[in-house]
């Protein structure tokens, strides 16, 4: 599971009653390998910008801080399948 270092954007969509789509853009820690490992040094990684979405059945909180906390919680339980947005860096 990737750890979120900074959330860039959260968008909530609801086209069907009782179904809410959360779209998230975030920086994830140690996502992109900058330098390969050598016999003397381990590989070096940097954060990478990624995006993901998931559906929830309960209305997400309107309070921004609570919404951000929900995103961290959903990420902790593995509900996001992150996709790299910084393809130029890979």
Phi and psi restraints in degrees (range 20) as a CNS / XPLOR table:
assign (resid 1 and name C) (resid 2 and name N)
       (resid 2 and name CA) (resid 2 and name C) 1.0 -86.3 20.0 2
assign (resid 2 and name N) (resid 2 and name CA)
       (resid 2 and name C) (resid 3 and name N) 1.0 141.5 20.0 2
assign (resid 2 and name C) (resid 3 and name N)
       (resid 3 and name CA) (resid 3 and name C) 1.0 -95.1 20.0 2
assign (resid 3 and name N) (resid 3 and name CA)
       (resid 3 and name C) (resid 4 and name N) 1.0 136.0 20.0 2
assign (resid 3 and name C) (resid 4 and name N)
       (resid 4 and name CA) (resid 4 and name C) 1.0 -79.5 20.0 2
assign (resid 4 and name N) (resid 4 and name CA)
       (resid 4 and name C) (resid 5 and name N) 1.0 127.5 20.0 2
assign (resid 4 and name C) (resid 5 and name N)
       (resid 5 and name CA) (resid 5 and name C) 1.0 -99.7 20.0 2
assign (resid 5 and name N) (resid 5 and name CA)
       (resid 5 and name C) (resid 6 and name N) 1.0 -29.1 20.0 2
assign (resid 5 and name C) (resid 6 and name N)
       (resid 6 and name CA) (resid 6 and name C) 1.0 -160.6 20.0 2
assign (resid 6 and name N) (resid 6 and name CA)
       (resid 6 and name C) (resid 7 and name N) 1.0 131.4 20.0 2
assign (resid 6 and name C) (resid 7 and name N)
       (resid 7 and name CA) (resid 7 and name C) 1.0 -91.0 20.0 2
assign (resid 7 and name N) (resid 7 and name CA)
       (resid 7 and name C) (resid 8 and name N) 1.0 126.6 20.0 2
assign (resid 7 and name C) (resid 8 and name N)
       (resid 8 and name CA) (resid 8 and name C) 1.0 -88.6 20.0 2
assign (resid 8 and name N) (resid 8 and name CA)
       (resid 8 and name C) (resid 9 and name N) 1.0 -43.5 20.0 2
assign (resid 8 and name C) (resid 9 and name N)
       (resid 9 and name CA) (resid 9 and name C) 1.0 -157.3 20.0 2
assign (resid 9 and name N) (resid 9 and name CA)
       (resid 9 and name C) (resid 10 and name N) 1.0 144.4 20.0 2
assign (resid 9 and name C) (resid 10 and name N)
       (resid 10 and name CA) (resid 10 and name C) 1.0 -131.2 20.0 2
assign (resid 10 and name N) (resid 10 and name CA)
       (resid 10 and name C) (resid 11 and name N) 1.0 128.8 20.0 2
assign (resid 10 and name C) (resid 11 and name N)
       (resid 11 and name CA) (resid 11 and name C) 1.0 -123.8 20.0 2
assign (resid 11 and name N) (resid 11 and name CA)
       (resid 11 and name C) (resid 12 and name N) 1.0 134.9 20.0 2
assign (resid 11 and name C) (resid 12 and name N)
       (resid 12 and name CA) (resid 12 and name C) 1.0 -115.4 20.0 2
assign (resid 12 and name N) (resid 12 and name CA)
       (resid 12 and name C) (resid 13 and name N) 1.0 128.1 20.0 2
assign (resid 12 and name C) (resid 13 and name N)
       (resid 13 and name CA) (resid 13 and name C) 1.0 -122.4 20.0 2
assign (resid 13 and name N) (resid 13 and name CA)
       (resid 13 and name C) (resid 14 and name N) 1.0 143.8 20.0 2
assign (resid 13 and name C) (resid 14 and name N)
       (resid 14 and name CA) (resid 14 and name C) 1.0 -142.0 20.0 2
assign (resid 14 and name N) (resid 14 and name CA)
       (resid 14 and name C) (resid 15 and name N) 1.0 102.3 20.0 2
assign (resid 14 and name C) (resid 15 and name N)
       (resid 15 and name CA) (resid 15 and name C) 1.0 -100.7 20.0 2
assign (resid 15 and name N) (resid 15 and name CA)
       (resid 15 and name C) (resid 16 and name N) 1.0 -18.2 20.0 2
assign (resid 15 and name C) (resid 16 and name N)
       (resid 16 and name CA) (resid 16 and name C) 1.0 -124.4 20.0 2
assign (resid 16 and name N) (resid 16 and name CA)
       (resid 16 and name C) (resid 17 and name N) 1.0 132.4 20.0 2
assign (resid 16 and name C) (resid 17 and name N)
       (resid 17 and name CA) (resid 17 and name C) 1.0 -56.3 20.0 2
assign (resid 17 and name N) (resid 17 and name CA)
       (resid 17 and name C) (resid 18 and name N) 1.0 133.7 20.0 2
assign (resid 17 and name C) (resid 18 and name N)
       (resid 18 and name CA) (resid 18 and name C) 1.0 79.8 20.0 2
assign (resid 18 and name N) (resid 18 and name CA)
       (resid 18 and name C) (resid 19 and name N) 1.0 9.6 20.0 2
assign (resid 18 and name C) (resid 19 and name N)
       (resid 19 and name CA) (resid 19 and name C) 1.0 -135.7 20.0 2
assign (resid 19 and name N) (resid 19 and name CA)
       (resid 19 and name C) (resid 20 and name N) 1.0 122.6 20.0 2
assign (resid 19 and name C) (resid 20 and name N)
       (resid 20 and name CA) (resid 20 and name C) 1.0 -125.1 20.0 2
assign (resid 20 and name N) (resid 20 and name CA)
       (resid 20 and name C) (resid 21 and name N) 1.0 124.5 20.0 2
assign (resid 20 and name C) (resid 21 and name N)
       (resid 21 and name CA) (resid 21 and name C) 1.0 -95.6 20.0 2
assign (resid 21 and name N) (resid 21 and name CA)
       (resid 21 and name C) (resid 22 and name N) 1.0 125.7 20.0 2
assign (resid 21 and name C) (resid 22 and name N)
       (resid 22 and name CA) (resid 22 and name C) 1.0 -105.0 20.0 2
assign (resid 22 and name N) (resid 22 and name CA)
       (resid 22 and name C) (resid 23 and name N) 1.0 120.5 20.0 2
assign (resid 22 and name C) (resid 23 and name N)
       (resid 23 and name CA) (resid 23 and name C) 1.0 -109.9 20.0 2
assign (resid 23 and name N) (resid 23 and name CA)
       (resid 23 and name C) (resid 24 and name N) 1.0 127.5 20.0 2
assign (resid 23 and name C) (resid 24 and name N)
       (resid 24 and name CA) (resid 24 and name C) 1.0 -128.8 20.0 2
assign (resid 24 and name N) (resid 24 and name CA)
       (resid 24 and name C) (resid 25 and name N) 1.0 134.9 20.0 2
assign (resid 24 and name C) (resid 25 and name N)
       (resid 25 and name CA) (resid 25 and name C) 1.0 -113.3 20.0 2
assign (resid 25 and name N) (resid 25 and name CA)
       (resid 25 and name C) (resid 26 and name N) 1.0 129.2 20.0 2
assign (resid 25 and name C) (resid 26 and name N)
       (resid 26 and name CA) (resid 26 and name C) 1.0 -152.9 20.0 2
assign (resid 26 and name N) (resid 26 and name CA)
       (resid 26 and name C) (resid 27 and name N) 1.0 155.8 20.0 2
assign (resid 26 and name C) (resid 27 and name N)
       (resid 27 and name CA) (resid 27 and name C) 1.0 -88.1 20.0 2
assign (resid 27 and name N) (resid 27 and name CA)
       (resid 27 and name C) (resid 28 and name N) 1.0 128.6 20.0 2
assign (resid 27 and name C) (resid 28 and name N)
       (resid 28 and name CA) (resid 28 and name C) 1.0 -110.6 20.0 2
assign (resid 28 and name N) (resid 28 and name CA)
       (resid 28 and name C) (resid 29 and name N) 1.0 139.2 20.0 2
assign (resid 28 and name C) (resid 29 and name N)
       (resid 29 and name CA) (resid 29 and name C) 1.0 -70.9 20.0 2
assign (resid 29 and name N) (resid 29 and name CA)
       (resid 29 and name C) (resid 30 and name N) 1.0 142.5 20.0 2
assign (resid 29 and name C) (resid 30 and name N)
       (resid 30 and name CA) (resid 30 and name C) 1.0 50.9 20.0 2
assign (resid 30 and name N) (resid 30 and name CA)
       (resid 30 and name C) (resid 31 and name N) 1.0 45.9 20.0 2
assign (resid 30 and name C) (resid 31 and name N)
       (resid 31 and name CA) (resid 31 and name C) 1.0 -90.6 20.0 2
assign (resid 31 and name N) (resid 31 and name CA)
       (resid 31 and name C) (resid 32 and name N) 1.0 -35.2 20.0 2
assign (resid 31 and name C) (resid 32 and name N)
       (resid 32 and name CA) (resid 32 and name C) 1.0 -116.3 20.0 2
assign (resid 32 and name N) (resid 32 and name CA)
       (resid 32 and name C) (resid 33 and name N) 1.0 128.8 20.0 2
assign (resid 32 and name C) (resid 33 and name N)
       (resid 33 and name CA) (resid 33 and name C) 1.0 -79.6 20.0 2
assign (resid 33 and name N) (resid 33 and name CA)
       (resid 33 and name C) (resid 34 and name N) 1.0 119.7 20.0 2
assign (resid 33 and name C) (resid 34 and name N)
       (resid 34 and name CA) (resid 34 and name C) 1.0 -88.9 20.0 2
assign (resid 34 and name N) (resid 34 and name CA)
       (resid 34 and name C) (resid 35 and name N) 1.0 -34.9 20.0 2
assign (resid 34 and name C) (resid 35 and name N)
       (resid 35 and name CA) (resid 35 and name C) 1.0 -145.5 20.0 2
assign (resid 35 and name N) (resid 35 and name CA)
       (resid 35 and name C) (resid 36 and name N) 1.0 133.8 20.0 2
assign (resid 35 and name C) (resid 36 and name N)
       (resid 36 and name CA) (resid 36 and name C) 1.0 -70.9 20.0 2
assign (resid 36 and name N) (resid 36 and name CA)
       (resid 36 and name C) (resid 37 and name N) 1.0 156.6 20.0 2
assign (resid 36 and name C) (resid 37 and name N)
       (resid 37 and name CA) (resid 37 and name C) 1.0 -70.1 20.0 2
assign (resid 37 and name N) (resid 37 and name CA)
       (resid 37 and name C) (resid 38 and name N) 1.0 147.9 20.0 2
assign (resid 37 and name C) (resid 38 and name N)
       (resid 38 and name CA) (resid 38 and name C) 1.0 -121.2 20.0 2
assign (resid 38 and name N) (resid 38 and name CA)
       (resid 38 and name C) (resid 39 and name N) 1.0 179.1 20.0 2
assign (resid 38 and name C) (resid 39 and name N)
       (resid 39 and name CA) (resid 39 and name C) 1.0 -67.8 20.0 2
assign (resid 39 and name N) (resid 39 and name CA)
       (resid 39 and name C) (resid 40 and name N) 1.0 -21.0 20.0 2
assign (resid 39 and name C) (resid 40 and name N)
       (resid 40 and name CA) (resid 40 and name C) 1.0 -101.9 20.0 2
assign (resid 40 and name N) (resid 40 and name CA)
       (resid 40 and name C) (resid 41 and name N) 1.0 -26.1 20.0 2
assign (resid 40 and name C) (resid 41 and name N)
       (resid 41 and name CA) (resid 41 and name C) 1.0 -129.7 20.0 2
assign (resid 41 and name N) (resid 41 and name CA)
       (resid 41 and name C) (resid 42 and name N) 1.0 143.3 20.0 2
assign (resid 41 and name C) (resid 42 and name N)
       (resid 42 and name CA) (resid 42 and name C) 1.0 -74.1 20.0 2
assign (resid 42 and name N) (resid 42 and name CA)
       (resid 42 and name C) (resid 43 and name N) 1.0 165.9 20.0 2
assign (resid 42 and name C) (resid 43 and name N)
       (resid 43 and name CA) (resid 43 and name C) 1.0 -62.0 20.0 2
assign (resid 43 and name N) (resid 43 and name CA)
       (resid 43 and name C) (resid 44 and name N) 1.0 150.7 20.0 2
assign (resid 43 and name C) (resid 44 and name N)
       (resid 44 and name CA) (resid 44 and name C) 1.0 -112.1 20.0 2
assign (resid 44 and name N) (resid 44 and name CA)
       (resid 44 and name C) (resid 45 and name N) 1.0 132.5 20.0 2
assign (resid 44 and name C) (resid 45 and name N)
       (resid 45 and name CA) (resid 45 and name C) 1.0 -122.1 20.0 2
assign (resid 45 and name N) (resid 45 and name CA)
       (resid 45 and name C) (resid 46 and name N) 1.0 161.1 20.0 2
assign (resid 45 and name C) (resid 46 and name N)
       (resid 46 and name CA) (resid 46 and name C) 1.0 -136.4 20.0 2
assign (resid 46 and name N) (resid 46 and name CA)
       (resid 46 and name C) (resid 47 and name N) 1.0 165.6 20.0 2
assign (resid 46 and name C) (resid 47 and name N)
       (resid 47 and name CA) (resid 47 and name C) 1.0 -66.4 20.0 2
assign (resid 47 and name N) (resid 47 and name CA)
       (resid 47 and name C) (resid 48 and name N) 1.0 154.0 20.0 2
assign (resid 47 and name C) (resid 48 and name N)
       (resid 48 and name CA) (resid 48 and name C) 1.0 -136.4 20.0 2
assign (resid 48 and name N) (resid 48 and name CA)
       (resid 48 and name C) (resid 49 and name N) 1.0 143.9 20.0 2
assign (resid 48 and name C) (resid 49 and name N)
       (resid 49 and name CA) (resid 49 and name C) 1.0 -79.3 20.0 2
assign (resid 49 and name N) (resid 49 and name CA)
       (resid 49 and name C) (resid 50 and name N) 1.0 128.5 20.0 2
assign (resid 49 and name C) (resid 50 and name N)
       (resid 50 and name CA) (resid 50 and name C) 1.0 -136.1 20.0 2
assign (resid 50 and name N) (resid 50 and name CA)
       (resid 50 and name C) (resid 51 and name N) 1.0 166.9 20.0 2
assign (resid 50 and name C) (resid 51 and name N)
       (resid 51 and name CA) (resid 51 and name C) 1.0 -138.3 20.0 2
assign (resid 51 and name N) (resid 51 and name CA)
       (resid 51 and name C) (resid 52 and name N) 1.0 157.0 20.0 2
assign (resid 51 and name C) (resid 52 and name N)
       (resid 52 and name CA) (resid 52 and name C) 1.0 -161.4 20.0 2
assign (resid 52 and name N) (resid 52 and name CA)
       (resid 52 and name C) (resid 53 and name N) 1.0 163.1 20.0 2
assign (resid 52 and name C) (resid 53 and name N)
       (resid 53 and name CA) (resid 53 and name C) 1.0 -143.8 20.0 2
assign (resid 53 and name N) (resid 53 and name CA)
       (resid 53 and name C) (resid 54 and name N) 1.0 158.2 20.0 2
assign (resid 53 and name C) (resid 54 and name N)
       (resid 54 and name CA) (resid 54 and name C) 1.0 -154.2 20.0 2
assign (resid 54 and name N) (resid 54 and name CA)
       (resid 54 and name C) (resid 55 and name N) 1.0 165.1 20.0 2
assign (resid 54 and name C) (resid 55 and name N)
       (resid 55 and name CA) (resid 55 and name C) 1.0 -110.9 20.0 2
assign (resid 55 and name N) (resid 55 and name CA)
       (resid 55 and name C) (resid 56 and name N) 1.0 142.7 20.0 2
assign (resid 55 and name C) (resid 56 and name N)
       (resid 56 and name CA) (resid 56 and name C) 1.0 -130.1 20.0 2
assign (resid 56 and name N) (resid 56 and name CA)
       (resid 56 and name C) (resid 57 and name N) 1.0 153.5 20.0 2
assign (resid 56 and name C) (resid 57 and name N)
       (resid 57 and name CA) (resid 57 and name C) 1.0 -94.2 20.0 2
assign (resid 57 and name N) (resid 57 and name CA)
       (resid 57 and name C) (resid 58 and name N) 1.0 -21.7 20.0 2
assign (resid 57 and name C) (resid 58 and name N)
       (resid 58 and name CA) (resid 58 and name C) 1.0 -92.3 20.0 2
assign (resid 58 and name N) (resid 58 and name CA)
       (resid 58 and name C) (resid 59 and name N) 1.0 144.5 20.0 2
assign (resid 58 and name C) (resid 59 and name N)
       (resid 59 and name CA) (resid 59 and name C) 1.0 -60.2 20.0 2
assign (resid 59 and name N) (resid 59 and name CA)
       (resid 59 and name C) (resid 60 and name N) 1.0 129.1 20.0 2
assign (resid 59 and name C) (resid 60 and name N)
       (resid 60 and name CA) (resid 60 and name C) 1.0 -66.1 20.0 2
assign (resid 60 and name N) (resid 60 and name CA)
       (resid 60 and name C) (resid 61 and name N) 1.0 153.2 20.0 2
assign (resid 60 and name C) (resid 61 and name N)
       (resid 61 and name CA) (resid 61 and name C) 1.0 -63.7 20.0 2
assign (resid 61 and name N) (resid 61 and name CA)
       (resid 61 and name C) (resid 62 and name N) 1.0 144.2 20.0 2
assign (resid 61 and name C) (resid 62 and name N)
       (resid 62 and name CA) (resid 62 and name C) 1.0 -78.1 20.0 2
assign (resid 62 and name N) (resid 62 and name CA)
       (resid 62 and name C) (resid 63 and name N) 1.0 -26.1 20.0 2
assign (resid 62 and name C) (resid 63 and name N)
       (resid 63 and name CA) (resid 63 and name C) 1.0 -69.3 20.0 2
assign (resid 63 and name N) (resid 63 and name CA)
       (resid 63 and name C) (resid 64 and name N) 1.0 125.1 20.0 2
assign (resid 63 and name C) (resid 64 and name N)
       (resid 64 and name CA) (resid 64 and name C) 1.0 -58.4 20.0 2
assign (resid 64 and name N) (resid 64 and name CA)
       (resid 64 and name C) (resid 65 and name N) 1.0 -44.8 20.0 2
assign (resid 64 and name C) (resid 65 and name N)
       (resid 65 and name CA) (resid 65 and name C) 1.0 -62.8 20.0 2
assign (resid 65 and name N) (resid 65 and name CA)
       (resid 65 and name C) (resid 66 and name N) 1.0 -40.7 20.0 2
assign (resid 65 and name C) (resid 66 and name N)
       (resid 66 and name CA) (resid 66 and name C) 1.0 -68.8 20.0 2
assign (resid 66 and name N) (resid 66 and name CA)
       (resid 66 and name C) (resid 67 and name N) 1.0 -34.8 20.0 2
assign (resid 66 and name C) (resid 67 and name N)
       (resid 67 and name CA) (resid 67 and name C) 1.0 -65.8 20.0 2
assign (resid 67 and name N) (resid 67 and name CA)
       (resid 67 and name C) (resid 68 and name N) 1.0 -43.5 20.0 2
assign (resid 67 and name C) (resid 68 and name N)
       (resid 68 and name CA) (resid 68 and name C) 1.0 -61.3 20.0 2
assign (resid 68 and name N) (resid 68 and name CA)
       (resid 68 and name C) (resid 69 and name N) 1.0 -43.3 20.0 2
assign (resid 68 and name C) (resid 69 and name N)
       (resid 69 and name CA) (resid 69 and name C) 1.0 -61.5 20.0 2
assign (resid 69 and name N) (resid 69 and name CA)
       (resid 69 and name C) (resid 70 and name N) 1.0 -38.2 20.0 2
assign (resid 69 and name C) (resid 70 and name N)
       (resid 70 and name CA) (resid 70 and name C) 1.0 -62.4 20.0 2
assign (resid 70 and name N) (resid 70 and name CA)
       (resid 70 and name C) (resid 71 and name N) 1.0 -41.5 20.0 2
assign (resid 70 and name C) (resid 71 and name N)
       (resid 71 and name CA) (resid 71 and name C) 1.0 -61.8 20.0 2
assign (resid 71 and name N) (resid 71 and name CA)
       (resid 71 and name C) (resid 72 and name N) 1.0 -46.0 20.0 2
assign (resid 71 and name C) (resid 72 and name N)
       (resid 72 and name CA) (resid 72 and name C) 1.0 -59.8 20.0 2
assign (resid 72 and name N) (resid 72 and name CA)
       (resid 72 and name C) (resid 73 and name N) 1.0 -41.8 20.0 2
assign (resid 72 and name C) (resid 73 and name N)
       (resid 73 and name CA) (resid 73 and name C) 1.0 -64.8 20.0 2
assign (resid 73 and name N) (resid 73 and name CA)
       (resid 73 and name C) (resid 74 and name N) 1.0 -44.8 20.0 2
assign (resid 73 and name C) (resid 74 and name N)
       (resid 74 and name CA) (resid 74 and name C) 1.0 -64.8 20.0 2
assign (resid 74 and name N) (resid 74 and name CA)
       (resid 74 and name C) (resid 75 and name N) 1.0 -35.4 20.0 2
assign (resid 74 and name C) (resid 75 and name N)
       (resid 75 and name CA) (resid 75 and name C) 1.0 -67.4 20.0 2
assign (resid 75 and name N) (resid 75 and name CA)
       (resid 75 and name C) (resid 76 and name N) 1.0 -38.7 20.0 2
assign (resid 75 and name C) (resid 76 and name N)
       (resid 76 and name CA) (resid 76 and name C) 1.0 -61.2 20.0 2
assign (resid 76 and name N) (resid 76 and name CA)
       (resid 76 and name C) (resid 77 and name N) 1.0 -36.3 20.0 2
assign (resid 76 and name C) (resid 77 and name N)
       (resid 77 and name CA) (resid 77 and name C) 1.0 -89.6 20.0 2
assign (resid 77 and name N) (resid 77 and name CA)
       (resid 77 and name C) (resid 78 and name N) 1.0 4.0 20.0 2
assign (resid 77 and name C) (resid 78 and name N)
       (resid 78 and name CA) (resid 78 and name C) 1.0 81.9 20.0 2
assign (resid 78 and name N) (resid 78 and name CA)
       (resid 78 and name C) (resid 79 and name N) 1.0 28.7 20.0 2
assign (resid 78 and name C) (resid 79 and name N)
       (resid 79 and name CA) (resid 79 and name C) 1.0 -84.9 20.0 2
assign (resid 79 and name N) (resid 79 and name CA)
       (resid 79 and name C) (resid 80 and name N) 1.0 -4.2 20.0 2
assign (resid 79 and name C) (resid 80 and name N)
       (resid 80 and name CA) (resid 80 and name C) 1.0 -109.2 20.0 2
assign (resid 80 and name N) (resid 80 and name CA)
       (resid 80 and name C) (resid 81 and name N) 1.0 135.1 20.0 2
assign (resid 80 and name C) (resid 81 and name N)
       (resid 81 and name CA) (resid 81 and name C) 1.0 -109.0 20.0 2
assign (resid 81 and name N) (resid 81 and name CA)
       (resid 81 and name C) (resid 82 and name N) 1.0 95.8 20.0 2
assign (resid 81 and name C) (resid 82 and name N)
       (resid 82 and name CA) (resid 82 and name C) 1.0 -72.5 20.0 2
assign (resid 82 and name N) (resid 82 and name CA)
       (resid 82 and name C) (resid 83 and name N) 1.0 140.2 20.0 2
assign (resid 82 and name C) (resid 83 and name N)
       (resid 83 and name CA) (resid 83 and name C) 1.0 -120.6 20.0 2
assign (resid 83 and name N) (resid 83 and name CA)
       (resid 83 and name C) (resid 84 and name N) 1.0 134.0 20.0 2
assign (resid 83 and name C) (resid 84 and name N)
       (resid 84 and name CA) (resid 84 and name C) 1.0 -67.7 20.0 2
assign (resid 84 and name N) (resid 84 and name CA)
       (resid 84 and name C) (resid 85 and name N) 1.0 130.2 20.0 2
assign (resid 84 and name C) (resid 85 and name N)
       (resid 85 and name CA) (resid 85 and name C) 1.0 -97.1 20.0 2
assign (resid 85 and name N) (resid 85 and name CA)
       (resid 85 and name C) (resid 86 and name N) 1.0 -26.8 20.0 2
assign (resid 85 and name C) (resid 86 and name N)
       (resid 86 and name CA) (resid 86 and name C) 1.0 -88.2 20.0 2
assign (resid 86 and name N) (resid 86 and name CA)
       (resid 86 and name C) (resid 87 and name N) 1.0 63.0 20.0 2
assign (resid 86 and name C) (resid 87 and name N)
       (resid 87 and name CA) (resid 87 and name C) 1.0 -64.1 20.0 2
assign (resid 87 and name N) (resid 87 and name CA)
       (resid 87 and name C) (resid 88 and name N) 1.0 -25.2 20.0 2
assign (resid 87 and name C) (resid 88 and name N)
       (resid 88 and name CA) (resid 88 and name C) 1.0 -66.8 20.0 2
assign (resid 88 and name N) (resid 88 and name CA)
       (resid 88 and name C) (resid 89 and name N) 1.0 -24.4 20.0 2
assign (resid 88 and name C) (resid 89 and name N)
       (resid 89 and name CA) (resid 89 and name C) 1.0 -88.3 20.0 2
assign (resid 89 and name N) (resid 89 and name CA)
       (resid 89 and name C) (resid 90 and name N) 1.0 -9.3 20.0 2
